[in-house]
Each structure stands twice: as C-alpha cells, then as structure tokens.
Amino acid sequence: MSHTLISAQGLTFLNAVWNRHHTNANVILNGLNMLEMLLLLDTIDEDDLEQLDSHLSSAPVSRPRCHYALQIMSESSLPSSAPADLPSDQVNAARQFLATRWQPRFSPTISRDPTNTLPRANPSAARLTNADFEKAGAELGVEAAAVHAVAHTEEGPTGGFGPDGRPTIRYELHVFSDKTAHAYDKLYPYVSQRTLALSRPFHEGGAVREWSNMYAAMMLRKEREKALKSASWGRFQVMGFQYAFCGYASIDAFVADMHVSEARHLHVFLAYVRKAGLIGALKAKNWDAFALGYNGKAYKTNNYQIHMAQNYARYSRK
C-alpha cells in the first residue's frame, strides 16, 4: 500500500463533512471501499467523527460497514467481528491500514480543495519577465541578478505556479505544529510535526504532496487559517503567517493575491524585504545576512546562502 488518491466520491464526502451535511456524508462513505473509508475518516477532525457516528446511529437505514469503519477509528484496532457482507479483502485492507497508519508514504492524496474555500486555480497566471526583475532591482537599488537569485533559490526554474495553475507552495508541518501548540502531532502526523527534521519524510511527492497535506490541515476546521499561514507561497516563497507584515488585512486576502500572478508574488517579496530591512544585505550580496532575515535561523540547513551566491553568479553573467 502507498499514497492513495482520494476519489471524486471521497472528495464529495469531505466537502459534505466540511459543510456539516453528515447524513449525506454517511451515504457517500458507505459506497466507498474500506481503505478509502478509513483514510477519509482519518482526515477529518474528532468533532466531525462524533457527528458522523451520531447521525449514523439515528439513521433509519442500517450501514454496518460505516459502523465498522468508525469503530476501527475509535478503538485503533479491528472489531471482533466484521459485517457479514464485507469481503475478506476489505477486512485485510482495514488490517493493512492499521499496520501502516501515519507512515509518511501511506498518507492519502487529496487532489483539490475539499472545503471549496480557496480561489480557483489560474492556469493563465502571468509570469515575471526579465523587465520585471530589472524594475524590481531598480526599486530596491539592487542588481536585478540579486532578485533573480532569490527567486531561483526559492522556486528554481518552475516559477510561482504549477502546470495546473495552483500557486507553488510548501506546507511546513513544523510551523503548523508550533501554531497549534503541537495538538495534532500524534493523530495527524502528515499535517503536524514538531520539528523540521521530523517533517521531511512527509514532503515526498512534490507539489501534489504539499497541497494534499495543506488540504488535510484545512479539514481540521478550527485550524483552517493556521494551515494557510503554515505554507510558503509563490515565486518568492513568503510564509503565509507574514500576511499582515506584508500589508494584507487577512490571510485569505493574501492567499487570493497569490492566485493572481507572479507580479503579486513579487509585490509581496518587495514589501517583505523593505519591512524586514533586508535591502542592504541584498545590495551587498551578503547572502548569509539575507538568508538569516528571509529564511530564518535554520537557513544553513538548506544551504540557502550558498545557493543564493551560486544563483547570483549565474544571473550576473547573463
């Protein structure tokens, strides 16, 4: 068993849970295979699990497969007996789920926003041109190559949007853990990890994994905004929790701008660099000082200062 792509029905289930249509959610859940049932139940928060169980108990139609799955979630073990109509391979799938639960490569893949609260993907989002970099450098009084160096270090040649039009993000599990006082580290490990080192295995899978992890964090309904704040966004990978620092009234206003264009990503970068007092370091090509202010105290872990120096050398030759 490996990463399981949540089906269209599974996404409809998550949306029904998000909108508190729990009766409808149970109907959808009953039509899924056991592995997906358990993965989906493992994604929603405990209050929603209780609501599903309550609605299931009062439903006029018996759904023993749903009862079985919910019992597995509540007891973290297989019930003593399975529904009579549940095939043995489905019981084995439940057994495998329990054996591999919470391991990085067995987490579910959620392909789109199950809450339907984010802006639409923007495949036609405008990208930055060399002229944009020249203008940004002139505004800051630094070389355009220095701005290029930061952009390339943060997002390489892929830019600020993926092929599907979603902004490039990196969902930081350790940031979410810190912002939620580590409340979800044990029950939702692919959403929350105490340290950067513990987070690394949960990033395997590129952009698909980053978005999937953040979608799962958003399903913890009380923590939706903290999930958005725990990701770095766009061409320059500015953290969501810096939204007010960069001049936005709310995290949703920031995220909406990140879906518009790379020009908005550049706008956020310029605002952050000015407010954080990093123009001097960028002008002097003091990459250690810049990386410390831009990426934080752990910048040497990812060799940001080295990559920025190398990328500056690359662009200054062009």
C-alpha positions as a Markdown table, in Angstrom:
| # | Residue | x | y | z |
|---|---|---|---|---|
| 1 | Met | 0.0 | 0.0 | 0.0 |
| 2 | Ser | 1.3 | 3.5 | -0.9 |
| 3 | His | -0.2 | 7.0 | -1.3 |
| 4 | Thr | -3.9 | 6.5 | -2.2 |
| 5 | Leu | -5.5 | 9.1 | -4.4 |
| 6 | Ile | -8.8 | 10.1 | -2.9 |
| 7 | Ser | -11.6 | 9.5 | -5.5 |
| 8 | Ala | -14.1 | 12.1 | -6.7 |
| 9 | Gln | -16.7 | 10.5 | -4.3 |
| 10 | Gly | -14.2 | 10.8 | -1.5 |
| 11 | Leu | -13.7 | 14.5 | -2.2 |
| 12 | Thr | -17.5 | 14.9 | -2.2 |
| 13 | Phe | -17.6 | 13.2 | 1.2 |
| 14 | Leu | -15.0 | 15.6 | 2.6 |
| 15 | Asn | -16.9 | 18.5 | 1.3 |
| 16 | Ala | -20.1 | 17.2 | 2.8 |
| 17 | Val | -18.3 | 16.8 | 6.2 |
| 18 | Trp | -16.9 | 20.4 | 5.9 |
| 19 | Asn | -20.4 | 21.7 | 5.3 |
| 20 | Arg | -21.8 | 19.6 | 8.1 |
| 21 | His | -24.0 | 17.5 | 5.9 |
| 22 | His | -23.3 | 14.5 | 7.9 |
| 23 | Thr | -26.2 | 12.4 | 6.9 |
| 24 | Asn | -25.3 | 12.8 | 3.2 |
| 25 | Ala | -21.6 | 12.2 | 4.1 |
| 26 | Asn | -22.5 | 8.8 | 5.6 |
| 27 | Val | -24.4 | 7.8 | 2.5 |
| 28 | Ile | -21.4 | 8.6 | 0.4 |
| 29 | Leu | -19.0 | 6.9 | 2.8 |
| 30 | Asn | -21.0 | 3.7 | 2.6 |
| 31 | Gly | -20.3 | 3.4 | -1.1 |
| 32 | Leu | -16.5 | 3.5 | -0.8 |
| 33 | Asn | -14.0 | 0.7 | -0.4 |
| 34 | Met | -12.7 | 0.1 | 3.2 |
| 35 | Leu | -9.3 | 1.6 | 2.7 |
| 36 | Glu | -10.6 | 4.9 | 1.3 |
| 37 | Met | -13.3 | 5.0 | 4.1 |
| 38 | Leu | -10.6 | 4.7 | 6.7 |
| 39 | Leu | -8.2 | 7.2 | 5.1 |
| 40 | Leu | -11.0 | 9.7 | 4.8 |
| 41 | Leu | -12.1 | 9.2 | 8.4 |
| 42 | Asp | -8.5 | 9.7 | 9.4 |
| 43 | Thr | -8.5 | 13.1 | 7.7 |
| 44 | Ile | -11.5 | 14.7 | 9.5 |
| 45 | Asp | -11.4 | 16.1 | 13.0 |
| 46 | Glu | -12.7 | 14.3 | 16.1 |
| 47 | Asp | -15.8 | 16.5 | 16.3 |
| 48 | Asp | -16.8 | 15.5 | 12.8 |
| 49 | Leu | -16.2 | 11.9 | 13.6 |
| 50 | Glu | -18.5 | 12.1 | 16.6 |
| 51 | Gln | -21.2 | 13.9 | 14.4 |
| 52 | Leu | -20.9 | 11.2 | 11.7 |
| 53 | Asp | -21.3 | 8.5 | 14.4 |
| 54 | Ser | -24.3 | 10.3 | 15.9 |
| 55 | His | -26.1 | 10.7 | 12.5 |
| 56 | Leu | -25.3 | 7.1 | 11.7 |
| 57 | Ser | -26.9 | 5.8 | 14.9 |
| 58 | Ser | -30.1 | 7.7 | 14.3 |
| 59 | Ala | -30.4 | 6.9 | 10.6 |
| 60 | Pro | -33.4 | 4.8 | 9.5 |
| 61 | Val | -31.2 | 2.6 | 7.3 |
| 62 | Ser | -28.5 | 0.4 | 8.9 |
| 63 | Arg | -25.0 | 0.9 | 7.4 |
| 64 | Pro | -22.9 | -1.8 | 9.2 |
| 65 | Arg | -19.8 | -1.0 | 7.0 |
| 66 | Cys | -19.8 | 2.6 | 8.3 |
| 67 | His | -20.2 | 1.4 | 11.9 |
| 68 | Tyr | -17.3 | -1.0 | 11.3 |
| 69 | Ala | -15.0 | 1.7 | 10.0 |
| 70 | Leu | -16.0 | 4.2 | 12.7 |
| 71 | Gln | -15.3 | 1.6 | 15.3 |
| 72 | Ile | -11.8 | 1.0 | 13.9 |
| 73 | Met | -11.2 | 4.7 | 14.1 |
| 74 | Ser | -12.4 | 5.0 | 17.7 |
| 75 | Glu | -10.5 | 1.9 | 19.0 |
| 76 | Ser | -7.5 | 1.8 | 16.7 |
| 77 | Ser | -8.0 | -1.9 | 16.3 |
| 78 | Leu | -10.1 | -4.4 | 14.3 |
| 79 | Pro | -13.5 | -5.1 | 15.9 |
| 80 | Ser | -14.0 | -8.7 | 17.0 |
| 81 | Ser | -16.4 | -9.3 | 14.1 |
| 82 | Ala | -16.9 | -7.8 | 10.6 |
| 83 | Pro | -20.2 | -7.2 | 8.8 |
| 84 | Ala | -21.5 | -10.4 | 7.1 |
| 85 | Asp | -21.4 | -8.8 | 3.7 |
| 86 | Leu | -17.9 | -7.4 | 4.0 |
| 87 | Pro | -15.5 | -9.3 | 1.8 |
| 88 | Ser | -12.3 | -10.7 | 3.3 |
| 89 | Asp | -10.1 | -8.5 | 1.2 |
| 90 | Gln | -11.8 | -5.5 | 2.7 |
| 91 | Val | -11.1 | -6.7 | 6.2 |
| 92 | Asn | -7.5 | -7.2 | 5.1 |
| 93 | Ala | -7.4 | -3.6 | 3.8 |
| 94 | Ala | -8.5 | -2.5 | 7.2 |
| 95 | Arg | -5.8 | -4.5 | 8.8 |
| 96 | Gln | -3.2 | -3.0 | 6.5 |
| 97 | Phe | -4.5 | 0.4 | 7.3 |
| 98 | Leu | -3.9 | -0.1 | 11.0 |
| 99 | Ala | -0.4 | -1.5 | 10.3 |
| 100 | Thr | 0.8 | 1.4 | 8.2 |
| 101 | Arg | -1.3 | 4.2 | 9.6 |
| 102 | Trp | 0.5 | 7.5 | 9.9 |
| 103 | Gln | 3.6 | 6.4 | 8.0 |
| 104 | Pro | 4.6 | 9.1 | 5.5 |
| 105 | Arg | 4.2 | 7.2 | 2.3 |
| 106 | Phe | 0.8 | 5.8 | 3.2 |
| 107 | Ser | -1.0 | 9.1 | 3.7 |
| 108 | Pro | -3.9 | 9.9 | 1.4 |
| 109 | Thr | -3.5 | 12.2 | -1.6 |
| 110 | Ile | -6.2 | 14.9 | -1.8 |
| 111 | Ser | -6.1 | 16.4 | -5.3 |
| 112 | Arg | -8.2 | 19.5 | -4.8 |
| 113 | Asp | -9.6 | 21.8 | -2.0 |
| 114 | Pro | -12.2 | 19.7 | -0.2 |
| 115 | Thr | -13.6 | 22.8 | 1.5 |
| 116 | Asn | -14.1 | 24.8 | -1.7 |
| 117 | Thr | -12.9 | 27.9 | 0.2 |
| 118 | Leu | -9.8 | 28.7 | -1.9 |
| 119 | Pro | -9.7 | 30.7 | -5.1 |
| 120 | Arg | -9.8 | 28.8 | -8.4 |
| 121 | Ala | -6.5 | 27.7 | -9.9 |
| 122 | Asn | -5.2 | 30.1 | -12.5 |
| 123 | Pro | -3.5 | 28.3 | -15.4 |
| 124 | Ser | -3.2 | 31.6 | -17.3 |
| 125 | Ala | -1.4 | 33.4 | -14.5 |
| 126 | Ala | 1.1 | 35.9 | -15.8 |
| 127 | Arg | 4.8 | 35.1 | -15.2 |
| 128 | Leu | 7.6 | 37.5 | -14.4 |
| 129 | Thr | 9.7 | 38.8 | -17.3 |
| 130 | Asn | 13.3 | 40.0 | -17.2 |
| 131 | Ala | 11.9 | 43.5 | -17.4 |
| 132 | Asp | 10.0 | 42.9 | -14.1 |
| 133 | Phe | 13.2 | 41.8 | -12.4 |
| 134 | Glu | 15.1 | 44.9 | -13.7 |
| 135 | Lys | 12.3 | 47.1 | -12.4 |
| 136 | Ala | 12.3 | 45.4 | -9.0 |
| 137 | Gly | 16.0 | 45.8 | -8.7 |
| 138 | Ala | 15.8 | 49.5 | -9.6 |
| 139 | Glu | 13.1 | 50.0 | -7.0 |
| 140 | Leu | 15.3 | 48.5 | -4.3 |
| 141 | Gly | 18.5 | 49.9 | -5.6 |
| 142 | Val | 20.0 | 46.4 | -6.1 |
| 143 | Glu | 21.1 | 44.4 | -9.1 |
| 144 | Ala | 18.3 | 42.5 | -10.9 |
| 145 | Ala | 20.6 | 39.5 | -10.7 |
| 146 | Ala | 20.2 | 39.6 | -6.9 |
| 147 | Val | 16.4 | 39.5 | -7.2 |
| 148 | His | 16.7 | 36.7 | -9.7 |
| 149 | Ala | 19.0 | 34.8 | -7.3 |
| 150 | Val | 16.3 | 34.8 | -4.5 |
| 151 | Ala | 13.6 | 33.8 | -6.9 |
| 152 | His | 15.7 | 30.9 | -8.4 |
| 153 | Thr | 16.8 | 29.7 | -4.9 |
| 154 | Glu | 13.2 | 29.7 | -3.6 |
| 155 | Glu | 11.5 | 28.2 | -6.6 |
| 156 | Gly | 14.1 | 27.2 | -9.2 |
| 157 | Pro | 13.1 | 27.3 | -12.9 |
| 158 | Thr | 9.5 | 26.1 | -12.2 |
| 159 | Gly | 8.2 | 29.5 | -11.2 |
| 160 | Gly | 5.4 | 30.6 | -8.9 |
| 161 | Phe | 2.6 | 28.4 | -10.4 |
| 162 | Gly | 2.4 | 24.7 | -11.2 |
| 163 | Pro | 1.1 | 23.4 | -14.6 |
| 164 | Asp | -2.4 | 23.1 | -13.1 |
| 165 | Gly | -2.5 | 26.9 | -12.2 |
| 166 | Arg | -2.2 | 26.5 | -8.5 |
| 167 | Pro | 0.4 | 28.7 | -6.8 |
| 168 | Thr | 3.6 | 26.9 | -5.8 |
| 169 | Ile | 3.5 | 26.3 | -2.0 |
| 170 | Arg | 5.5 | 24.4 | 0.6 |
| 171 | Tyr | 3.3 | 23.4 | 3.5 |
| 172 | Glu | 5.5 | 23.4 | 6.7 |
| 173 | Leu | 4.3 | 20.8 | 9.1 |
| 174 | His | 6.6 | 22.1 | 11.9 |
| 175 | Val | 5.1 | 25.6 | 11.6 |
| 176 | Phe | 1.6 | 24.3 | 11.8 |
| 177 | Ser | 2.6 | 22.2 | 14.8 |
| 178 | Asp | 4.0 | 25.3 | 16.5 |
| 179 | Lys | 0.9 | 27.4 | 15.8 |
| 180 | Thr | -1.4 | 24.7 | 17.2 |
| 181 | Ala | 0.7 | 24.0 | 20.3 |
| 182 | His | 1.5 | 20.6 | 19.0 |
| 183 | Ala | -2.1 | 19.4 | 19.5 |
| 184 | Tyr | -2.2 | 17.4 | 16.2 |
| 185 | Asp | 1.3 | 15.8 | 16.1 |
| 186 | Lys | 0.1 | 12.3 | 17.1 |
| 187 | Leu | -3.3 | 12.0 | 15.5 |
| 188 | Tyr | -2.5 | 13.9 | 12.2 |
| 189 | Pro | 1.2 | 13.4 | 11.6 |
| 190 | Tyr | 1.2 | 14.2 | 7.9 |
| 191 | Val | -0.3 | 17.6 | 8.9 |
| 192 | Ser | 1.7 | 18.4 | 12.0 |
| 193 | Gln | 5.3 | 17.5 | 13.1 |
| 194 | Arg | 7.2 | 19.1 | 16.0 |
| 195 | Thr | 10.4 | 19.7 | 14.1 |
| 196 | Leu | 11.7 | 20.4 | 10.6 |
| 197 | Ala | 13.7 | 17.2 | 10.7 |
| 198 | Leu | 10.6 | 15.1 | 11.5 |
| 199 | Ser | 8.7 | 16.9 | 8.8 |
| 200 | Arg | 11.0 | 15.9 | 5.9 |
| 201 | Pro | 9.6 | 12.4 | 5.1 |
| 202 | Phe | 6.1 | 13.9 | 4.7 |
| 203 | His | 7.2 | 16.2 | 1.8 |
| 204 | Glu | 8.0 | 13.3 | -0.6 |
| 205 | Gly | 5.8 | 13.7 | -3.7 |
| 206 | Gly | 6.5 | 17.3 | -4.7 |
| 207 | Ala | 3.7 | 19.9 | -5.3 |
| 208 | Val | 0.9 | 17.2 | -5.1 |
| 209 | Arg | 2.0 | 16.3 | -1.6 |
| 210 | Glu | 2.4 | 19.9 | -0.4 |
| 211 | Trp | -1.2 | 20.7 | -1.5 |
| 212 | Ser | -2.6 | 17.4 | -0.2 |
| 213 | Asn | -1.0 | 18.0 | 3.3 |
| 214 | Met | -2.4 | 21.5 | 3.4 |
| 215 | Tyr | -5.8 | 20.4 | 2.3 |
| 216 | Ala | -5.8 | 17.9 | 5.1 |
| 217 | Ala | -4.8 | 20.5 | 7.6 |
| 218 | Met | -7.6 | 22.7 | 6.4 |
| 219 | Met | -10.1 | 19.9 | 7.1 |
| 220 | Leu | -9.3 | 20.4 | 10.8 |
| 221 | Arg | -12.0 | 23.1 | 10.6 |
| 222 | Lys | -10.8 | 25.2 | 13.6 |
| 223 | Glu | -7.3 | 25.4 | 12.1 |
| 224 | Arg | -8.1 | 26.3 | 8.5 |
| 225 | Glu | -6.4 | 29.8 | 8.7 |
| 226 | Lys | -3.4 | 28.3 | 10.6 |
| 227 | Ala | -3.0 | 25.8 | 7.8 |
| 228 | Leu | -2.8 | 28.7 | 5.2 |
| 229 | Lys | -0.4 | 30.6 | 7.4 |
| 230 | Ser | 1.8 | 27.5 | 7.6 |
| 231 | Ala | 2.6 | 27.4 | 3.9 |
| 232 | Ser | 5.1 | 29.5 | 2.0 |
| 233 | Trp | 3.6 | 30.9 | -1.2 |
| 234 | Gly | 4.5 | 31.8 | -4.8 |
| 235 | Arg | 7.7 | 32.6 | -6.7 |
| 236 | Phe | 9.4 | 34.0 | -3.7 |
| 237 | Gln | 8.0 | 31.6 | -1.1 |
| 238 | Val | 6.9 | 34.2 | 1.5 |
| 239 | Met | 5.3 | 32.5 | 4.5 |
| 240 | Gly | 1.5 | 32.9 | 5.0 |
| 241 | Phe | 1.9 | 34.0 | 8.6 |
| 242 | Gln | 3.7 | 37.1 | 7.2 |
| 243 | Tyr | 0.5 | 38.3 | 5.6 |
| 244 | Ala | 0.0 | 41.3 | 7.9 |
| 245 | Phe | 3.7 | 42.2 | 7.8 |
| 246 | Cys | 3.4 | 42.4 | 4.0 |
| 247 | Gly | 0.3 | 44.7 | 4.2 |
| 248 | Tyr | -2.7 | 42.3 | 4.0 |
| 249 | Ala | -5.7 | 42.6 | 6.2 |
| 250 | Ser | -6.3 | 38.8 | 6.3 |
| 251 | Ile | -4.7 | 35.5 | 5.4 |
| 252 | Asp | -7.5 | 35.0 | 2.8 |
| 253 | Ala | -6.7 | 38.3 | 1.1 |
| 254 | Phe | -3.0 | 37.2 | 0.9 |
| 255 | Val | -3.9 | 33.8 | -0.5 |
| 256 | Ala | -6.2 | 35.3 | -3.0 |
| 257 | Asp | -3.4 | 37.6 | -4.3 |
| 258 | Met | -1.1 | 34.6 | -4.5 |
| 259 | His | -3.5 | 33.0 | -7.0 |
| 260 | Val | -3.5 | 36.1 | -9.3 |
| 261 | Ser | 0.0 | 36.4 | -10.9 |
| 262 | Glu | 3.8 | 36.3 | -10.3 |
| 263 | Ala | 3.6 | 40.1 | -10.2 |
| 264 | Arg | 1.7 | 39.8 | -7.0 |
| 265 | His | 4.3 | 37.4 | -5.7 |
| 266 | Leu | 6.9 | 40.0 | -6.5 |
| 267 | His | 4.9 | 42.7 | -4.8 |
| 268 | Val | 4.9 | 40.6 | -1.6 |
| 269 | Phe | 8.6 | 40.0 | -1.9 |
| 270 | Leu | 9.3 | 43.7 | -2.2 |
| 271 | Ala | 7.1 | 44.5 | 0.7 |
| 272 | Tyr | 8.8 | 41.9 | 2.9 |
| 273 | Val | 12.3 | 42.9 | 2.0 |
| 274 | Arg | 11.6 | 46.6 | 2.7 |
| 275 | Lys | 9.8 | 45.9 | 6.0 |
| 276 | Ala | 12.4 | 43.4 | 7.2 |
| 277 | Gly | 15.3 | 45.8 | 6.5 |
| 278 | Leu | 17.0 | 43.4 | 4.1 |
| 279 | Ile | 17.7 | 45.8 | 1.2 |
| 280 | Gly | 21.3 | 46.4 | 2.5 |
| 281 | Ala | 22.1 | 42.7 | 2.7 |
| 282 | Leu | 20.7 | 42.2 | -0.8 |
| 283 | Lys | 22.6 | 45.1 | -2.2 |
| 284 | Ala | 25.9 | 43.9 | -0.7 |
| 285 | Lys | 25.2 | 40.3 | -1.7 |
| 286 | Asn | 25.7 | 39.4 | 1.9 |
| 287 | Trp | 23.8 | 36.1 | 1.4 |
| 288 | Asp | 24.3 | 34.9 | 5.0 |
| 289 | Ala | 22.7 | 38.1 | 6.4 |
| 290 | Phe | 19.9 | 38.0 | 3.8 |
| 291 | Ala | 19.2 | 34.3 | 4.2 |
| 292 | Leu | 19.0 | 34.8 | 8.0 |
| 293 | Gly | 16.4 | 37.5 | 7.7 |
| 294 | Tyr | 14.5 | 35.9 | 4.9 |
| 295 | Asn | 14.6 | 32.2 | 5.7 |
| 296 | Gly | 15.2 | 32.2 | 9.5 |
| 297 | Lys | 17.8 | 30.8 | 11.8 |
| 298 | Ala | 17.9 | 27.4 | 10.2 |
| 299 | Tyr | 18.9 | 28.8 | 6.8 |
| 300 | Lys | 22.2 | 26.9 | 6.8 |
| 301 | Thr | 20.4 | 23.6 | 7.0 |
| 302 | Asn | 19.3 | 24.0 | 3.4 |
| 303 | Asn | 22.4 | 26.0 | 2.3 |
| 304 | Tyr | 20.3 | 29.0 | 1.3 |
| 305 | Gln | 23.3 | 31.3 | 1.4 |
| 306 | Ile | 25.3 | 29.0 | -0.9 |
| 307 | His | 22.5 | 28.6 | -3.4 |
| 308 | Met | 21.8 | 32.3 | -3.5 |
| 309 | Ala | 25.5 | 33.1 | -4.2 |
| 310 | Gln | 25.6 | 30.5 | -6.9 |
| 311 | Asn | 22.4 | 31.7 | -8.5 |
| 312 | Tyr | 23.5 | 35.3 | -8.3 |
| 313 | Ala | 26.7 | 34.3 | -10.2 |
| 314 | Arg | 24.6 | 32.6 | -12.8 |
| 315 | Tyr | 22.3 | 35.5 | -13.4 |
| 316 | Ser | 25.0 | 38.2 | -13.2 |
| 317 | Arg | 26.7 | 36.6 | -16.2 |
| 318 | Lys | 23.7 | 36.9 | -18.4 |
